[in-house]
Amino acid sequence: MNSILPMAVHFALACFALAMLCAMIRLLRGPTAEDRILALDTLYINGMLTILSLGVGFGSVVYFDIALLIALFGFVGSAAMAKFLLRGEVIEP
């Protein structure tokens, strides 16, 4: 394995942790519900990228399946929250 890869993975994890901290601050202090939803969307994307970085660092394929599930559930959750903000209900009768 190349010697720069572990350093790059650690740097990426630090950057994702910083981005998650900024998104968490926006989630807690966001002035509107739209800001909070965008912060939550950013949090799940950064969480997915963190899992992918760990998968590259450890060399395991299982992390990629977990990241795919996080992406699926995050997308569905974001779409449901956006629809709730637009119409006031998620499931139409």
PyMOL Python script that loads the backbone (N, CA, C, O; Angstrom):
from pymol import cmd

cmd.read_pdbstr("""\
ATOM      1  N   MET A   1       0.844  -1.172   0.000  1.00  0.00           N
ATOM      2  CA  MET A   1       0.000   0.000   0.000  1.00  0.00           C
ATOM      3  C   MET A   1       0.893   1.239   0.000  1.00  0.00           C
ATOM      4  O   MET A   1       1.964   1.255   0.607  1.00  0.00           O
ATOM      5  N   ASN A   2       0.439   2.244  -0.675  1.00  0.00           N
ATOM      6  CA  ASN A   2       1.197   3.481  -0.772  1.00  0.00           C
ATOM      7  C   ASN A   2       1.223   4.199   0.577  1.00  0.00           C
ATOM      8  O   ASN A   2       0.265   4.115   1.345  1.00  0.00           O
ATOM      9  N   SER A   3       2.304   4.897   0.860  1.00  0.00           N
ATOM     10  CA  SER A   3       2.430   5.538   2.172  1.00  0.00           C
ATOM     11  C   SER A   3       1.616   6.819   2.300  1.00  0.00           C
ATOM     12  O   SER A   3       1.377   7.288   3.413  1.00  0.00           O
ATOM     13  N   ILE A   4       1.189   7.389   1.182  1.00  0.00           N
ATOM     14  CA  ILE A   4       0.414   8.624   1.257  1.00  0.00           C
ATOM     15  C   ILE A   4      -1.074   8.351   1.482  1.00  0.00           C
ATOM     16  O   ILE A   4      -1.799   9.239   1.931  1.00  0.00           O
ATOM     17  N   LEU A   5      -1.536   7.148   1.181  1.00  0.00           N
ATOM     18  CA  LEU A   5      -2.961   6.830   1.326  1.00  0.00           C
ATOM     19  C   LEU A   5      -3.460   6.941   2.766  1.00  0.00           C
ATOM     20  O   LEU A   5      -4.521   7.529   2.971  1.00  0.00           O
ATOM     21  N   PRO A   6      -2.760   6.411   3.780  1.00  0.00           N
ATOM     22  CA  PRO A   6      -3.268   6.598   5.151  1.00  0.00           C
ATOM     23  C   PRO A   6      -3.317   8.063   5.579  1.00  0.00           C
ATOM     24  O   PRO A   6      -4.233   8.469   6.295  1.00  0.00           O
ATOM     25  N   MET A   7      -2.347   8.852   5.148  1.00  0.00           N
ATOM     26  CA  MET A   7      -2.371  10.286   5.484  1.00  0.00           C
ATOM     27  C   MET A   7      -3.548  10.977   4.802  1.00  0.00           C
ATOM     28  O   MET A   7      -4.189  11.842   5.398  1.00  0.00           O
ATOM     29  N   ALA A   8      -3.833  10.603   3.561  1.00  0.00           N
ATOM     30  CA  ALA A   8      -4.957  11.203   2.842  1.00  0.00           C
ATOM     31  C   ALA A   8      -6.285  10.822   3.485  1.00  0.00           C
ATOM     32  O   ALA A   8      -7.200  11.641   3.563  1.00  0.00           O
ATOM     33  N   VAL A   9      -6.389   9.573   3.947  1.00  0.00           N
ATOM     34  CA  VAL A   9      -7.620   9.142   4.608  1.00  0.00           C
ATOM     35  C   VAL A   9      -7.821   9.895   5.918  1.00  0.00           C
ATOM     36  O   VAL A   9      -8.937  10.309   6.230  1.00  0.00           O
ATOM     37  N   HIS A  10      -6.758  10.074   6.678  1.00  0.00           N
ATOM     38  CA  HIS A  10      -6.863  10.819   7.942  1.00  0.00           C
ATOM     39  C   HIS A  10      -7.213  12.282   7.695  1.00  0.00           C
ATOM     40  O   HIS A  10      -8.002  12.869   8.436  1.00  0.00           O
ATOM     41  N   PHE A  11      -6.628  12.870   6.654  1.00  0.00           N
ATOM     42  CA  PHE A  11      -6.950  14.255   6.316  1.00  0.00           C
ATOM     43  C   PHE A  11      -8.412  14.383   5.887  1.00  0.00           C
ATOM     44  O   PHE A  11      -9.101  15.323   6.283  1.00  0.00           O
ATOM     45  N   ALA A  12      -8.877  13.432   5.077  1.00  0.00           N
ATOM     46  CA  ALA A  12     -10.275  13.460   4.632  1.00  0.00           C
ATOM     47  C   ALA A  12     -11.230  13.297   5.814  1.00  0.00           C
ATOM     48  O   ALA A  12     -12.258  13.971   5.883  1.00  0.00           O
ATOM     49  N   LEU A  13     -10.888  12.401   6.745  1.00  0.00           N
ATOM     50  CA  LEU A  13     -11.744  12.216   7.921  1.00  0.00           C
ATOM     51  C   LEU A  13     -11.802  13.481   8.773  1.00  0.00           C
ATOM     52  O   LEU A  13     -12.856  13.829   9.305  1.00  0.00           O
ATOM     53  N   ALA A  14     -10.672  14.165   8.898  1.00  0.00           N
ATOM     54  CA  ALA A  14     -10.656  15.420   9.658  1.00  0.00           C
ATOM     55  C   ALA A  14     -11.512  16.483   8.965  1.00  0.00           C
ATOM     56  O   ALA A  14     -12.239  17.226   9.624  1.00  0.00           O
ATOM     57  N   CYS A  15     -11.423  16.550   7.655  1.00  0.00           N
ATOM     58  CA  CYS A  15     -12.233  17.531   6.910  1.00  0.00           C
ATOM     59  C   CYS A  15     -13.724  17.220   7.023  1.00  0.00           C
ATOM     60  O   CYS A  15     -14.542  18.126   7.177  1.00  0.00           O
ATOM     61  N   PHE A  16     -14.072  15.931   6.946  1.00  0.00           N
ATOM     62  CA  PHE A  16     -15.485  15.556   7.083  1.00  0.00           C
ATOM     63  C   PHE A  16     -15.989  15.830   8.494  1.00  0.00           C
ATOM     64  O   PHE A  16     -17.138  16.232   8.675  1.00  0.00           O
ATOM     65  N   ALA A  17     -15.145  15.617   9.485  1.00  0.00           N
ATOM     66  CA  ALA A  17     -15.548  15.908  10.866  1.00  0.00           C
ATOM     67  C   ALA A  17     -15.794  17.406  11.052  1.00  0.00           C
ATOM     68  O   ALA A  17     -16.749  17.800  11.722  1.00  0.00           O
ATOM     69  N   LEU A  18     -14.949  18.225  10.470  1.00  0.00           N
ATOM     70  CA  LEU A  18     -15.135  19.674  10.547  1.00  0.00           C
ATOM     71  C   LEU A  18     -16.413  20.095   9.822  1.00  0.00           C
ATOM     72  O   LEU A  18     -17.157  20.946  10.310  1.00  0.00           O
ATOM     73  N   ALA A  19     -16.662  19.500   8.664  1.00  0.00           N
ATOM     74  CA  ALA A  19     -17.887  19.822   7.922  1.00  0.00           C
ATOM     75  C   ALA A  19     -19.122  19.377   8.690  1.00  0.00           C
ATOM     76  O   ALA A  19     -20.141  20.068   8.678  1.00  0.00           O
ATOM     77  N   MET A  20     -19.043  18.233   9.354  1.00  0.00           N
ATOM     78  CA  MET A  20     -20.184  17.770  10.150  1.00  0.00           C
ATOM     79  C   MET A  20     -20.419  18.678  11.349  1.00  0.00           C
ATOM     80  O   MET A  20     -21.564  18.896  11.744  1.00  0.00           O
ATOM     81  N   LEU A  21     -19.358  19.204  11.925  1.00  0.00           N
ATOM     82  CA  LEU A  21     -19.508  20.142  13.036  1.00  0.00           C
ATOM     83  C   LEU A  21     -20.196  21.423  12.571  1.00  0.00           C
ATOM     84  O   LEU A  21     -21.082  21.937  13.253  1.00  0.00           O
ATOM     85  N   CYS A  22     -19.791  21.936  11.420  1.00  0.00           N
ATOM     86  CA  CYS A  22     -20.437  23.142  10.883  1.00  0.00           C
ATOM     87  C   CYS A  22     -21.904  22.889  10.555  1.00  0.00           C
ATOM     88  O   CYS A  22     -22.756  23.741  10.808  1.00  0.00           O
ATOM     89  N   ALA A  23     -22.197  21.724   9.996  1.00  0.00           N
ATOM     90  CA  ALA A  23     -23.590  21.393   9.673  1.00  0.00           C
ATOM     91  C   ALA A  23     -24.414  21.213  10.943  1.00  0.00           C
ATOM     92  O   ALA A  23     -25.591  21.571  10.977  1.00  0.00           O
ATOM     93  N   MET A  24     -23.806  20.663  11.978  1.00  0.00           N
ATOM     94  CA  MET A  24     -24.530  20.492  13.241  1.00  0.00           C
ATOM     95  C   MET A  24     -24.867  21.844  13.869  1.00  0.00           C
ATOM     96  O   MET A  24     -25.945  22.025  14.436  1.00  0.00           O
ATOM     97  N   ILE A  25     -23.946  22.774  13.762  1.00  0.00           N
ATOM     98  CA  ILE A  25     -24.222  24.130  14.272  1.00  0.00           C
ATOM     99  C   ILE A  25     -25.387  24.748  13.500  1.00  0.00           C
ATOM    100  O   ILE A  25     -26.267  25.370  14.095  1.00  0.00           O
ATOM    101  N   ARG A  26     -25.392  24.579  12.177  1.00  0.00           N
ATOM    102  CA  ARG A  26     -26.488  25.124  11.375  1.00  0.00           C
ATOM    103  C   ARG A  26     -27.797  24.402  11.687  1.00  0.00           C
ATOM    104  O   ARG A  26     -28.867  25.010  11.662  1.00  0.00           O
ATOM    105  N   LEU A  27     -27.710  23.113  11.977  1.00  0.00           N
ATOM    106  CA  LEU A  27     -28.917  22.355  12.319  1.00  0.00           C
ATOM    107  C   LEU A  27     -29.524  22.865  13.618  1.00  0.00           C
ATOM    108  O   LEU A  27     -30.746  22.956  13.735  1.00  0.00           O
ATOM    109  N   LEU A  28     -28.693  23.195  14.586  1.00  0.00           N
ATOM    110  CA  LEU A  28     -29.189  23.654  15.878  1.00  0.00           C
ATOM    111  C   LEU A  28     -29.602  25.124  15.868  1.00  0.00           C
ATOM    112  O   LEU A  28     -30.554  25.504  16.551  1.00  0.00           O
ATOM    113  N   ARG A  29     -28.895  25.951  15.101  1.00  0.00           N
ATOM    114  CA  ARG A  29     -29.150  27.390  15.138  1.00  0.00           C
ATOM    115  C   ARG A  29     -29.885  27.918  13.918  1.00  0.00           C
ATOM    116  O   ARG A  29     -30.166  29.114  13.841  1.00  0.00           O
ATOM    117  N   GLY A  30     -30.205  27.048  12.960  1.00  0.00           N
ATOM    118  CA  GLY A  30     -30.817  27.498  11.719  1.00  0.00           C
ATOM    119  C   GLY A  30     -32.054  28.337  11.943  1.00  0.00           C
ATOM    120  O   GLY A  30     -32.928  27.952  12.720  1.00  0.00           O
ATOM    121  N   PRO A  31     -32.149  29.482  11.275  1.00  0.00           N
ATOM    122  CA  PRO A  31     -33.314  30.341  11.515  1.00  0.00           C
ATOM    123  C   PRO A  31     -34.606  29.775  10.933  1.00  0.00           C
ATOM    124  O   PRO A  31     -35.678  30.040  11.477  1.00  0.00           O
ATOM    125  N   THR A  32     -34.542  29.013   9.857  1.00  0.00           N
ATOM    126  CA  THR A  32     -35.764  28.483   9.262  1.00  0.00           C
ATOM    127  C   THR A  32     -35.683  26.962   9.168  1.00  0.00           C
ATOM    128  O   THR A  32     -34.621  26.361   9.335  1.00  0.00           O
ATOM    129  N   ALA A  33     -36.829  26.366   8.897  1.00  0.00           N
ATOM    130  CA  ALA A  33     -36.883  24.907   8.758  1.00  0.00           C
ATOM    131  C   ALA A  33     -36.120  24.446   7.519  1.00  0.00           C
ATOM    132  O   ALA A  33     -35.543  23.358   7.517  1.00  0.00           O
ATOM    133  N   GLU A  34     -36.113  25.258   6.474  1.00  0.00           N
ATOM    134  CA  GLU A  34     -35.373  24.894   5.264  1.00  0.00           C
ATOM    135  C   GLU A  34     -33.878  24.800   5.531  1.00  0.00           C
ATOM    136  O   GLU A  34     -33.206  23.909   5.012  1.00  0.00           O
ATOM    137  N   ASP A  35     -33.355  25.723   6.344  1.00  0.00           N
ATOM    138  CA  ASP A  35     -31.943  25.673   6.716  1.00  0.00           C
ATOM    139  C   ASP A  35     -31.628  24.405   7.497  1.00  0.00           C
ATOM    140  O   ASP A  35     -30.579  23.790   7.301  1.00  0.00           O
ATOM    141  N   ARG A  36     -32.520  24.025   8.363  1.00  0.00           N
ATOM    142  CA  ARG A  36     -32.303  22.808   9.156  1.00  0.00           C
ATOM    143  C   ARG A  36     -32.348  21.558   8.279  1.00  0.00           C
ATOM    144  O   ARG A  36     -31.580  20.622   8.497  1.00  0.00           O
ATOM    145  N   ILE A  37     -33.232  21.537   7.299  1.00  0.00           N
ATOM    146  CA  ILE A  37     -33.302  20.385   6.396  1.00  0.00           C
ATOM    147  C   ILE A  37     -32.041  20.298   5.544  1.00  0.00           C
ATOM    148  O   ILE A  37     -31.509  19.206   5.342  1.00  0.00           O
ATOM    149  N   LEU A  38     -31.559  21.421   5.047  1.00  0.00           N
ATOM    150  CA  LEU A  38     -30.314  21.408   4.281  1.00  0.00           C
ATOM    151  C   LEU A  38     -29.134  20.985   5.146  1.00  0.00           C
ATOM    152  O   LEU A  38     -28.240  20.291   4.663  1.00  0.00           O
ATOM    153  N   ALA A  39     -29.114  21.386   6.402  1.00  0.00           N
ATOM    154  CA  ALA A  39     -28.047  20.967   7.302  1.00  0.00           C
ATOM    155  C   ALA A  39     -28.112  19.468   7.559  1.00  0.00           C
ATOM    156  O   ALA A  39     -27.078  18.803   7.623  1.00  0.00           O
ATOM    157  N   LEU A  40     -29.316  18.934   7.707  1.00  0.00           N
ATOM    158  CA  LEU A  40     -29.469  17.493   7.898  1.00  0.00           C
ATOM    159  C   LEU A  40     -29.044  16.729   6.643  1.00  0.00           C
ATOM    160  O   LEU A  40     -28.441  15.660   6.738  1.00  0.00           O
ATOM    161  N   ASP A  41     -29.355  17.272   5.484  1.00  0.00           N
ATOM    162  CA  ASP A  41     -28.921  16.671   4.226  1.00  0.00           C
ATOM    163  C   ASP A  41     -27.394  16.663   4.133  1.00  0.00           C
ATOM    164  O   ASP A  41     -26.796  15.674   3.709  1.00  0.00           O
ATOM    165  N   THR A  42     -26.779  17.760   4.526  1.00  0.00           N
ATOM    166  CA  THR A  42     -25.319  17.840   4.535  1.00  0.00           C
ATOM    167  C   THR A  42     -24.723  16.854   5.531  1.00  0.00           C
ATOM    168  O   THR A  42     -23.680  16.256   5.267  1.00  0.00           O
ATOM    169  N   LEU A  43     -25.377  16.685   6.666  1.00  0.00           N
ATOM    170  CA  LEU A  43     -24.880  15.732   7.664  1.00  0.00           C
ATOM    171  C   LEU A  43     -24.894  14.301   7.139  1.00  0.00           C
ATOM    172  O   LEU A  43     -23.927  13.565   7.336  1.00  0.00           O
ATOM    173  N   TYR A  44     -25.964  13.898   6.481  1.00  0.00           N
ATOM    174  CA  TYR A  44     -25.973  12.510   6.007  1.00  0.00           C
ATOM    175  C   TYR A  44     -24.990  12.309   4.860  1.00  0.00           C
ATOM    176  O   TYR A  44     -24.414  11.228   4.733  1.00  0.00           O
ATOM    177  N   ILE A  45     -24.784  13.317   4.025  1.00  0.00           N
ATOM    178  CA  ILE A  45     -23.787  13.186   2.952  1.00  0.00           C
ATOM    179  C   ILE A  45     -22.383  13.090   3.540  1.00  0.00           C
ATOM    180  O   ILE A  45     -21.583  12.263   3.105  1.00  0.00           O
ATOM    181  N   ASN A  46     -22.082  13.933   4.526  1.00  0.00           N
ATOM    182  CA  ASN A  46     -20.765  13.846   5.157  1.00  0.00           C
ATOM    183  C   ASN A  46     -20.587  12.543   5.923  1.00  0.00           C
ATOM    184  O   ASN A  46     -19.487  11.991   5.954  1.00  0.00           O
ATOM    185  N   GLY A  47     -21.653  12.044   6.538  1.00  0.00           N
ATOM    186  CA  GLY A  47     -21.570  10.746   7.200  1.00  0.00           C
ATOM    187  C   GLY A  47     -21.304   9.628   6.212  1.00  0.00           C
ATOM    188  O   GLY A  47     -20.521   8.719   6.487  1.00  0.00           O
ATOM    189  N   MET A  48     -21.957   9.693   5.058  1.00  0.00           N
ATOM    190  CA  MET A  48     -21.732   8.691   4.025  1.00  0.00           C
ATOM    191  C   MET A  48     -20.294   8.755   3.517  1.00  0.00           C
ATOM    192  O   MET A  48     -19.664   7.717   3.313  1.00  0.00           O
ATOM    193  N   LEU A  49     -19.775   9.951   3.312  1.00  0.00           N
ATOM    194  CA  LEU A  49     -18.399  10.085   2.845  1.00  0.00           C
ATOM    195  C   LEU A  49     -17.395   9.650   3.905  1.00  0.00           C
ATOM    196  O   LEU A  49     -16.325   9.141   3.573  1.00  0.00           O
ATOM    197  N   THR A  50     -17.730   9.847   5.172  1.00  0.00           N
ATOM    198  CA  THR A  50     -16.870   9.358   6.247  1.00  0.00           C
ATOM    199  C   THR A  50     -16.808   7.835   6.233  1.00  0.00           C
ATOM    200  O   THR A  50     -15.735   7.249   6.379  1.00  0.00           O
ATOM    201  N   ILE A  51     -17.955   7.203   6.057  1.00  0.00           N
ATOM    202  CA  ILE A  51     -17.995   5.742   5.976  1.00  0.00           C
ATOM    203  C   ILE A  51     -17.190   5.253   4.771  1.00  0.00           C
ATOM    204  O   ILE A  51     -16.474   4.256   4.870  1.00  0.00           O
ATOM    205  N   LEU A  52     -17.300   5.944   3.641  1.00  0.00           N
ATOM    206  CA  LEU A  52     -16.529   5.559   2.463  1.00  0.00           C
ATOM    207  C   LEU A  52     -15.034   5.717   2.699  1.00  0.00           C
ATOM    208  O   LEU A  52     -14.246   4.876   2.266  1.00  0.00           O
ATOM    209  N   SER A  53     -14.637   6.782   3.379  1.00  0.00           N
ATOM    210  CA  SER A  53     -13.216   6.978   3.687  1.00  0.00           C
ATOM    211  C   SER A  53     -12.707   5.881   4.610  1.00  0.00           C
ATOM    212  O   SER A  53     -11.590   5.393   4.439  1.00  0.00           O
ATOM    213  N   LEU A  54     -13.510   5.496   5.577  1.00  0.00           N
ATOM    214  CA  LEU A  54     -13.120   4.394   6.452  1.00  0.00           C
ATOM    215  C   LEU A  54     -13.008   3.087   5.671  1.00  0.00           C
ATOM    216  O   LEU A  54     -12.129   2.271   5.949  1.00  0.00           O
ATOM    217  N   GLY A  55     -13.886   2.886   4.702  1.00  0.00           N
ATOM    218  CA  GLY A  55     -13.813   1.699   3.862  1.00  0.00           C
ATOM    219  C   GLY A  55     -12.534   1.644   3.047  1.00  0.00           C
ATOM    220  O   GLY A  55     -11.931   0.583   2.887  1.00  0.00           O
ATOM    221  N   VAL A  56     -12.125   2.799   2.534  1.00  0.00           N
ATOM    222  CA  VAL A  56     -10.865   2.855   1.796  1.00  0.00           C
ATOM    223  C   VAL A  56      -9.694   2.630   2.742  1.00  0.00           C
ATOM    224  O   VAL A  56      -8.746   1.918   2.408  1.00  0.00           O
ATOM    225  N   GLY A  57      -9.760   3.232   3.915  1.00  0.00           N
ATOM    226  CA  GLY A  57      -8.662   3.106   4.876  1.00  0.00           C
ATOM    227  C   GLY A  57      -8.479   1.691   5.393  1.00  0.00           C
ATOM    228  O   GLY A  57      -7.350   1.217   5.525  1.00  0.00           O
ATOM    229  N   PHE A  58      -9.588   1.011   5.686  1.00  0.00           N
ATOM    230  CA  PHE A  58      -9.510  -0.355   6.203  1.00  0.00           C
ATOM    231  C   PHE A  58      -9.453  -1.403   5.103  1.00  0.00           C
ATOM    232  O   PHE A  58      -9.103  -2.554   5.364  1.00  0.00           O
ATOM    233  N   GLY A  59      -9.791  -1.023   3.878  1.00  0.00           N
ATOM    234  CA  GLY A  59      -9.772  -1.966   2.766  1.00  0.00           C
ATOM    235  C   GLY A  59     -10.879  -2.993   2.832  1.00  0.00           C
ATOM    236  O   GLY A  59     -10.688  -4.135   2.412  1.00  0.00           O
ATOM    237  N   SER A  60     -12.027  -2.614   3.349  1.00  0.00           N
ATOM    238  CA  SER A  60     -13.146  -3.540   3.478  1.00  0.00           C
ATOM    239  C   SER A  60     -14.298  -3.105   2.571  1.00  0.00           C
ATOM    240  O   SER A  60     -14.552  -1.912   2.407  1.00  0.00           O
ATOM    241  N   VAL A  61     -14.981  -4.071   1.994  1.00  0.00           N
ATOM    242  CA  VAL A  61     -16.079  -3.792   1.073  1.00  0.00           C
ATOM    243  C   VAL A  61     -17.383  -3.539   1.814  1.00  0.00           C
ATOM    244  O   VAL A  61     -18.299  -2.939   1.252  1.00  0.00           O
ATOM    245  N   VAL A  62     -17.487  -3.976   3.049  1.00  0.00           N
ATOM    246  CA  VAL A  62     -18.728  -3.854   3.814  1.00  0.00           C
ATOM    247  C   VAL A  62     -19.108  -2.384   4.008  1.00  0.00           C
ATOM    248  O   VAL A  62     -20.290  -2.042   4.016  1.00  0.00           O
ATOM    249  N   TYR A  63     -18.120  -1.530   4.163  1.00  0.00           N
ATOM    250  CA  TYR A  63     -18.386  -0.109   4.379  1.00  0.00           C
ATOM    251  C   TYR A  63     -19.100   0.521   3.178  1.00  0.00           C
ATOM    252  O   TYR A  63     -19.892   1.449   3.344  1.00  0.00           O
ATOM    253  N   PHE A  64     -18.825   0.028   1.991  1.00  0.00           N
ATOM    254  CA  PHE A  64     -19.457   0.585   0.806  1.00  0.00           C
ATOM    255  C   PHE A  64     -20.947   0.239   0.752  1.00  0.00           C
ATOM    256  O   PHE A  64     -21.753   1.053   0.302  1.00  0.00           O
ATOM    257  N   ASP A  65     -21.310  -0.939   1.199  1.00  0.00           N
ATOM    258  CA  ASP A  65     -22.725  -1.300   1.277  1.00  0.00           C
ATOM    259  C   ASP A  65     -23.449  -0.445   2.312  1.00  0.00           C
ATOM    260  O   ASP A  65     -24.586  -0.028   2.090  1.00  0.00           O
ATOM    261  N   ILE A  66     -22.800  -0.186   3.431  1.00  0.00           N
ATOM    262  CA  ILE A  66     -23.390   0.672   4.465  1.00  0.00           C
ATOM    263  C   ILE A  66     -23.570   2.089   3.936  1.00  0.00           C
ATOM    264  O   ILE A  66     -24.593   2.722   4.196  1.00  0.00           O
ATOM    265  N   ALA A  67     -22.588   2.590   3.198  1.00  0.00           N
ATOM    266  CA  ALA A  67     -22.692   3.937   2.628  1.00  0.00           C
ATOM    267  C   ALA A  67     -23.821   4.022   1.607  1.00  0.00           C
ATOM    268  O   ALA A  67     -24.489   5.050   1.502  1.00  0.00           O
ATOM    269  N   LEU A  68     -24.036   2.949   0.859  1.00  0.00           N
ATOM    270  CA  LEU A  68     -25.143   2.932  -0.093  1.00  0.00           C
ATOM    271  C   LEU A  68     -26.483   3.001   0.619  1.00  0.00           C
ATOM    272  O   LEU A  68     -27.389   3.701   0.167  1.00  0.00           O
ATOM    273  N   LEU A  69     -26.620   2.284   1.724  1.00  0.00           N
ATOM    274  CA  LEU A  69     -27.859   2.345   2.507  1.00  0.00           C
ATOM    275  C   LEU A  69     -28.077   3.731   3.105  1.00  0.00           C
ATOM    276  O   LEU A  69     -29.201   4.234   3.114  1.00  0.00           O
ATOM    277  N   ILE A  70     -27.009   4.350   3.604  1.00  0.00           N
ATOM    278  CA  ILE A  70     -27.127   5.708   4.150  1.00  0.00           C
ATOM    279  C   ILE A  70     -27.578   6.671   3.063  1.00  0.00           C
ATOM    280  O   ILE A  70     -28.418   7.535   3.318  1.00  0.00           O
ATOM    281  N   ALA A  71     -27.037   6.540   1.858  1.00  0.00           N
ATOM    282  CA  ALA A  71     -27.424   7.422   0.757  1.00  0.00           C
ATOM    283  C   ALA A  71     -28.895   7.229   0.387  1.00  0.00           C
ATOM    284  O   ALA A  71     -29.610   8.200   0.144  1.00  0.00           O
ATOM    285  N   LEU A  72     -29.339   5.978   0.346  1.00  0.00           N
ATOM    286  CA  LEU A  72     -30.741   5.711   0.012  1.00  0.00           C
ATOM    287  C   LEU A  72     -31.693   6.291   1.044  1.00  0.00           C
ATOM    288  O   LEU A  72     -32.640   6.998   0.697  1.00  0.00           O
ATOM    289  N   PHE A  73     -31.441   5.992   2.312  1.00  0.00           N
ATOM    290  CA  PHE A  73     -32.331   6.491   3.362  1.00  0.00           C
ATOM    291  C   PHE A  73     -32.256   8.007   3.494  1.00  0.00           C
ATOM    292  O   PHE A  73     -33.267   8.647   3.783  1.00  0.00           O
ATOM    293  N   GLY A  74     -31.098   8.584   3.293  1.00  0.00           N
ATOM    294  CA  GLY A  74     -30.964  10.035   3.365  1.00  0.00           C
ATOM    295  C   GLY A  74     -31.722  10.734   2.258  1.00  0.00           C
ATOM    296  O   GLY A  74     -32.356  11.764   2.488  1.00  0.00           O
ATOM    297  N   PHE A  75     -31.659  10.177   1.051  1.00  0.00           N
ATOM    298  CA  PHE A  75     -32.385  10.782  -0.062  1.00  0.00           C
ATOM    299  C   PHE A  75     -33.890  10.710   0.159  1.00  0.00           C
ATOM    300  O   PHE A  75     -34.596  11.696  -0.052  1.00  0.00           O
ATOM    301  N   VAL A  76     -34.378   9.567   0.574  1.00  0.00           N
ATOM    302  CA  VAL A  76     -35.815   9.408   0.824  1.00  0.00           C
ATOM    303  C   VAL A  76     -36.262  10.341   1.955  1.00  0.00           C
ATOM    304  O   VAL A  76     -37.329  10.949   1.877  1.00  0.00           O
ATOM    305  N   GLY A  77     -35.455  10.449   2.988  1.00  0.00           N
ATOM    306  CA  GLY A  77     -35.786  11.336   4.100  1.00  0.00           C
ATOM    307  C   GLY A  77     -35.810  12.794   3.684  1.00  0.00           C
ATOM    308  O   GLY A  77     -36.696  13.543   4.094  1.00  0.00           O
ATOM    309  N   SER A  78     -34.847  13.203   2.876  1.00  0.00           N
ATOM    310  CA  SER A  78     -34.820  14.589   2.400  1.00  0.00           C
ATOM    311  C   SER A  78     -36.015  14.896   1.508  1.00  0.00           C
ATOM    312  O   SER A  78     -36.611  15.969   1.605  1.00  0.00           O
ATOM    313  N   ALA A  79     -36.360  13.958   0.645  1.00  0.00           N
ATOM    314  CA  ALA A  79     -37.524  14.170  -0.223  1.00  0.00           C
ATOM    315  C   ALA A  79     -38.809  14.250   0.595  1.00  0.00           C
ATOM    316  O   ALA A  79     -39.685  15.064   0.301  1.00  0.00           O
ATOM    317  N   ALA A  80     -38.924  13.413   1.613  1.00  0.00           N
ATOM    318  CA  ALA A  80     -40.125  13.442   2.449  1.00  0.00           C
ATOM    319  C   ALA A  80     -40.222  14.742   3.245  1.00  0.00           C
ATOM    320  O   ALA A  80     -41.305  15.312   3.371  1.00  0.00           O
ATOM    321  N   MET A  81     -39.098  15.211   3.780  1.00  0.00           N
ATOM    322  CA  MET A  81     -39.132  16.473   4.535  1.00  0.00           C
ATOM    323  C   MET A  81     -39.439  17.660   3.632  1.00  0.00           C
ATOM    324  O   MET A  81     -40.164  18.571   4.033  1.00  0.00           O
ATOM    325  N   ALA A  82     -38.892  17.661   2.409  1.00  0.00           N
ATOM    326  CA  ALA A  82     -39.188  18.752   1.479  1.00  0.00           C
ATOM    327  C   ALA A  82     -40.662  18.748   1.082  1.00  0.00           C
ATOM    328  O   ALA A  82     -41.283  19.807   0.984  1.00  0.00           O
ATOM    329  N   LYS A  83     -41.215  17.571   0.856  1.00  0.00           N
ATOM    330  CA  LYS A  83     -42.637  17.482   0.513  1.00  0.00           C
ATOM    331  C   LYS A  83     -43.513  17.919   1.679  1.00  0.00           C
ATOM    332  O   LYS A  83     -44.551  18.550   1.482  1.00  0.00           O
ATOM    333  N   PHE A  84     -43.090  17.582   2.887  1.00  0.00           N
ATOM    334  CA  PHE A  84     -43.852  18.012   4.064  1.00  0.00           C
ATOM    335  C   PHE A  84     -43.832  19.531   4.196  1.00  0.00           C
ATOM    336  O   PHE A  84     -44.849  20.131   4.546  1.00  0.00           O
ATOM    337  N   LEU A  85     -42.695  20.160   3.922  1.00  0.00           N
ATOM    338  CA  LEU A  85     -42.637  21.615   4.003  1.00  0.00           C
ATOM    339  C   LEU A  85     -43.469  22.281   2.917  1.00  0.00           C
ATOM    340  O   LEU A  85     -44.056  23.338   3.149  1.00  0.00           O
ATOM    341  N   LEU A  86     -43.527  21.679   1.745  1.00  0.00           N
ATOM    342  CA  LEU A  86     -44.285  22.280   0.653  1.00  0.00           C
ATOM    343  C   LEU A  86     -45.795  22.113   0.820  1.00  0.00           C
ATOM    344  O   LEU A  86     -46.551  23.058   0.595  1.00  0.00           O
ATOM    345  N   ARG A  87     -46.243  20.906   1.217  1.00  0.00           N
ATOM    346  CA  ARG A  87     -47.671  20.612   1.226  1.00  0.00           C
ATOM    347  C   ARG A  87     -48.262  20.393   2.608  1.00  0.00           C
ATOM    348  O   ARG A  87     -49.483  20.423   2.760  1.00  0.00           O
ATOM    349  N   GLY A  88     -47.443  20.177   3.603  1.00  0.00           N
ATOM    350  CA  GLY A  88     -47.964  19.952   4.939  1.00  0.00           C
ATOM    351  C   GLY A  88     -48.286  18.510   5.247  1.00  0.00           C
ATOM    352  O   GLY A  88     -48.695  18.198   6.366  1.00  0.00           O
ATOM    353  N   GLU A  89     -48.113  17.618   4.282  1.00  0.00           N
ATOM    354  CA  GLU A  89     -48.330  16.203   4.505  1.00  0.00           C
ATOM    355  C   GLU A  89     -47.387  15.420   3.594  1.00  0.00           C
ATOM    356  O   GLU A  89     -47.035  15.873   2.505  1.00  0.00           O
ATOM    357  N   VAL A  90     -46.991  14.248   4.055  1.00  0.00           N
ATOM    358  CA  VAL A  90     -46.046  13.449   3.285  1.00  0.00           C
ATOM    359  C   VAL A  90     -46.790  12.492   2.368  1.00  0.00           C
ATOM    360  O   VAL A  90     -46.448  12.363   1.193  1.00  0.00           O
ATOM    361  N   ILE A  91     -47.801  11.822   2.895  1.00  0.00           N
ATOM    362  CA  ILE A  91     -48.572  10.852   2.120  1.00  0.00           C
ATOM    363  C   ILE A  91     -49.914  11.487   1.784  1.00  0.00           C
ATOM    364  O   ILE A  91     -50.678  11.877   2.667  1.00  0.00           O
ATOM    365  N   GLU A  92     -50.178  11.580   0.499  1.00  0.00           N
ATOM    366  CA  GLU A  92     -51.435  12.185   0.081  1.00  0.00           C
ATOM    367  C   GLU A  92     -52.553  11.136   0.144  1.00  0.00           C
ATOM    368  O   GLU A  92     -52.333   9.974  -0.200  1.00  0.00           O
ATOM    369  N   PRO A  93     -53.750  11.544   0.581  1.00  0.00           N
ATOM    370  CA  PRO A  93     -54.868  10.582   0.639  1.00  0.00           C
ATOM    371  C   PRO A  93     -55.405  10.254  -0.731  1.00  0.00           C
ATOM    372  O   PRO A  93     -56.341   9.466  -0.855  1.00  0.00           O
TER     373      PRO A  93
END
""", "prot")
cmd.dss("prot")
cmd.show_as("cartoon", "prot")
cmd.util.cbc("prot")
cmd.orient("prot")
